[in-house]
Amino acid sequence: MTSVMAVPRSLAFYFVFYLGSVLYVLGALGALPLGPKPFRMMVEGWSGFHRFCARALLGIRVNIVGDRTPVDGPVLYAVKHESFYEAIDLPTLFELPVPFAKGELFSIPGWGRAAAAFGVVPVARDKGAQALRAMLAAARAHLAEGRPLAIFPEGTRVPHGKPAPLQSGFAGLYKLLALPVVPVAVNSGPLYHRTWKRAGTLTYRFGEPIPPGLPREEAEARVLAAINALN
């Protein structure tokens, strides 16, 4: 049942956040000629603005369980995907992450250009091995800069409580990049993935690192169990 306050809270959130997003995208594009630091500050500011709006207008607070940096050196974060909250929150949750995102998102005016400049790696599932090679090349370039990678291994948003199989691209990245994987569970769906959003506590749970080099079946089983720990 939708609470009495959910509707006005959600309407206020939509107005403030999306209007602010237009300004942040324009600001980020304007900062591009100034170099990577001012541009990245705008992107991180947008992500932080989203978390602020969710807390102040929707009453959604964030609780983090576990160690966000359990390994030294390059790492691949495998994040549960239940809503847009965690996708927008990545630059706040991690330091200069390199997200993998659906290629269609890059067609959004302004946002697509800003995402590409930030280092978001497009995922084109219909291009098979060619797409995987492009993803690997981009990922390795960003790893050389010391940036962590972040992927939603299910490939799309999945309703809370309904685990979905991992996309094949995750297995390819895991095998060919040979990185430890840190699984991250999140329970944003019941609060955020709805028209009239609810107040409450959103939890991120960081699981134990999964070492590189495991058989595909074992690695995928461990990731699935860990990212669904809050279901």
C-alpha positions as CSV (number, residue, x, y, z in Angstrom):
1,M,0.0,0.0,0.0
2,T,1.3,3.5,-0.9
3,S,1.7,5.7,2.1
4,V,0.0,9.2,2.2
5,M,3.4,10.9,2.0
6,A,4.9,8.8,-0.8
7,V,3.1,10.7,-3.6
8,P,4.1,14.3,-2.7
9,R,7.6,13.1,-1.7
10,S,8.1,11.3,-5.0
11,L,6.7,14.3,-7.0
12,A,9.1,16.6,-5.2
13,F,12.0,14.2,-5.9
14,Y,11.2,13.9,-9.6
15,F,11.1,17.7,-10.0
16,V,14.2,18.6,-8.0
17,F,16.4,15.7,-9.1
18,Y,15.6,15.7,-12.8
19,L,15.8,19.5,-13.1
20,G,19.1,19.4,-11.2
21,S,20.3,16.6,-13.5
22,V,19.9,18.7,-16.6
23,L,22.0,21.4,-14.9
24,Y,24.7,18.9,-13.9
25,V,24.9,17.4,-17.4
26,L,25.2,20.9,-18.9
27,G,27.8,21.7,-16.3
28,A,29.8,18.5,-16.9
29,L,29.8,19.1,-20.7
30,G,30.9,22.7,-20.0
31,A,33.7,21.4,-17.8
32,L,35.1,19.0,-20.4
33,P,37.5,21.6,-22.0
34,L,38.9,22.3,-18.5
35,G,40.3,18.8,-18.1
36,P,39.4,15.6,-16.4
37,K,39.4,16.8,-12.8
38,P,36.7,19.5,-13.1
39,F,34.6,17.2,-15.3
40,R,34.8,14.3,-12.9
41,M,33.9,16.6,-10.0
42,M,30.7,17.5,-11.8
43,V,29.8,13.8,-12.3
44,E,30.6,13.0,-8.7
45,G,28.5,16.0,-7.7
46,W,25.5,14.7,-9.7
47,S,25.7,11.3,-8.0
48,G,26.0,12.9,-4.6
49,F,23.1,15.2,-5.4
50,H,21.0,12.2,-6.2
51,R,21.8,10.5,-2.9
52,F,21.0,13.8,-1.1
53,C,17.7,14.2,-2.9
54,A,16.8,10.6,-2.1
55,R,17.6,11.1,1.6
56,A,16.0,14.6,2.0
57,L,13.0,14.2,-0.2
58,L,12.2,10.5,-0.2
59,G,13.5,9.5,3.3
60,I,15.9,6.9,1.9
61,R,19.0,6.4,4.0
62,V,22.0,4.3,3.1
63,N,23.5,1.6,5.3
64,I,26.8,-0.1,4.2
65,V,27.7,-3.5,5.6
66,G,31.2,-5.1,5.0
67,D,34.4,-3.8,3.6
68,R,34.2,-1.6,0.4
69,T,38.0,-2.1,-0.3
70,P,38.8,-5.6,0.8
71,V,41.7,-6.1,-1.7
72,D,44.6,-4.0,-2.7
73,G,45.0,-3.3,-6.4
74,P,42.6,-3.7,-9.4
75,V,39.2,-5.1,-8.7
76,L,35.9,-5.9,-10.4
77,Y,32.8,-5.1,-8.4
78,A,29.7,-7.2,-9.3
79,V,26.7,-5.2,-8.1
80,K,23.1,-6.4,-7.7
81,H,20.8,-4.3,-9.9
82,E,17.3,-3.7,-8.6
83,S,16.7,-0.1,-9.5
84,F,18.3,3.0,-11.0
85,Y,19.4,4.0,-7.5
86,E,22.6,2.0,-7.4
87,A,23.5,2.9,-11.0
88,I,23.4,6.6,-10.3
89,D,25.1,6.0,-6.9
90,L,28.2,4.3,-8.3
91,P,30.4,7.4,-8.3
92,T,29.4,8.1,-4.7
93,L,29.9,4.5,-3.6
94,F,33.3,4.0,-5.2
95,E,36.2,6.3,-6.1
96,L,36.2,6.9,-9.9
97,P,34.6,3.7,-10.9
98,V,34.4,2.5,-14.5
99,P,30.8,1.2,-14.9
100,F,29.6,-1.1,-17.7
101,A,26.3,0.1,-19.1
102,K,23.9,-0.8,-21.9
103,G,24.8,0.8,-25.2
104,E,21.3,2.2,-25.6
105,L,21.9,4.6,-22.7
106,F,24.6,6.4,-24.7
107,S,21.9,7.8,-27.1
108,I,20.5,10.0,-24.3
109,P,21.3,13.6,-25.4
110,G,24.1,15.1,-23.4
111,W,24.2,12.2,-20.8
112,G,25.7,9.8,-23.4
113,R,28.6,12.1,-24.2
114,A,29.2,12.8,-20.5
115,A,29.1,9.1,-19.7
116,A,31.6,8.3,-22.4
117,A,34.0,11.0,-21.2
118,F,33.7,9.7,-17.6
119,G,34.8,6.2,-18.8
120,V,31.5,4.3,-18.8
121,V,32.0,1.2,-21.0
122,P,29.2,0.4,-23.4
123,V,27.9,-3.1,-23.5
124,A,26.6,-4.2,-27.0
125,R,25.3,-7.7,-26.4
126,D,24.3,-8.3,-30.1
127,K,27.9,-8.0,-31.3
128,G,29.3,-11.0,-29.5
129,A,33.1,-11.5,-29.4
130,Q,33.7,-8.1,-31.1
131,A,31.9,-6.3,-28.2
132,L,33.8,-8.3,-25.6
133,R,37.1,-7.3,-27.2
134,A,36.1,-3.7,-27.2
135,M,35.0,-4.0,-23.5
136,L,38.3,-5.6,-22.5
137,A,40.4,-3.0,-24.3
138,A,38.5,-0.2,-22.5
139,A,38.6,-1.9,-19.2
140,R,42.4,-2.5,-19.4
141,A,43.0,1.1,-20.3
142,H,41.1,2.3,-17.2
143,L,42.7,-0.3,-14.9
144,A,46.0,1.1,-15.9
145,E,44.9,4.4,-14.4
146,G,44.1,2.6,-11.1
147,R,40.3,2.8,-11.4
148,P,38.0,0.0,-10.2
149,L,35.5,-1.7,-12.6
150,A,31.8,-2.0,-11.7
151,I,29.4,-4.3,-13.5
152,F,25.8,-5.3,-13.0
153,P,26.3,-9.0,-13.9
154,E,22.6,-9.8,-14.4
155,G,22.6,-7.3,-17.2
156,T,19.4,-5.5,-16.3
157,R,17.2,-4.5,-13.3
158,V,15.8,-7.6,-11.5
159,P,12.8,-7.4,-9.1
160,H,13.7,-7.9,-5.5
161,G,13.5,-11.5,-4.4
162,K,13.8,-12.9,-7.9
163,P,17.4,-14.0,-8.7
164,A,18.3,-14.0,-12.3
165,P,21.1,-15.8,-14.2
166,L,24.3,-13.9,-14.9
167,Q,25.0,-12.6,-18.4
168,S,27.8,-14.3,-20.3
169,G,29.7,-11.1,-20.5
170,F,30.5,-11.3,-16.8
171,A,32.2,-14.7,-17.3
172,G,34.3,-13.4,-20.2
173,L,35.5,-10.4,-18.2
174,Y,36.2,-12.6,-15.1
175,K,38.3,-15.0,-17.1
176,L,40.2,-12.6,-19.4
177,L,40.8,-9.8,-16.9
178,A,41.9,-12.2,-14.1
179,L,40.7,-9.8,-11.4
180,P,39.3,-10.5,-7.9
181,V,35.6,-9.9,-7.8
182,V,33.9,-8.2,-4.9
183,P,30.1,-9.0,-4.9
184,V,27.8,-6.3,-3.7
185,A,24.2,-7.0,-2.7
186,V,21.6,-4.2,-2.5
187,N,17.9,-4.1,-1.6
188,S,16.9,-0.9,-3.4
189,G,13.9,-2.4,-5.3
190,P,11.2,-2.2,-2.7
191,L,12.0,1.4,-1.9
192,Y,13.1,3.0,-5.2
193,H,11.9,0.9,-8.1
194,R,8.4,2.1,-8.1
195,T,6.5,5.2,-9.3
196,W,5.7,6.3,-5.7
197,K,8.9,5.7,-3.8
198,R,9.0,4.7,-0.2
199,A,11.1,5.9,2.8
200,G,13.4,3.4,4.5
201,T,16.9,2.1,4.7
202,L,18.7,0.9,1.6
203,T,21.5,-1.5,2.4
204,Y,24.7,-2.3,0.5
205,R,26.3,-5.6,1.6
206,F,29.9,-6.2,0.4
207,G,30.7,-9.8,0.2
208,E,34.0,-11.7,0.6
209,P,36.3,-11.2,-2.5
210,I,36.2,-14.0,-5.0
211,P,39.7,-14.8,-6.3
212,P,40.5,-15.0,-10.1
213,G,41.0,-18.2,-11.8
214,L,38.1,-20.3,-10.5
215,P,36.0,-22.4,-12.9
216,R,33.2,-20.5,-14.5
217,E,30.4,-22.4,-12.7
218,E,32.0,-21.9,-9.3
219,A,32.7,-18.2,-9.8
220,E,29.2,-17.6,-11.0
221,A,27.6,-19.5,-8.2
222,R,29.5,-17.6,-5.6
223,V,28.7,-14.2,-7.2
224,L,25.0,-15.1,-7.4
225,A,24.8,-16.2,-3.8
226,A,26.6,-13.1,-2.6
227,I,24.7,-10.5,-4.6
228,N,21.4,-12.0,-3.6
229,A,22.3,-12.1,0.1
230,L,19.6,-9.4,0.9
231,N,16.8,-11.1,-1.0
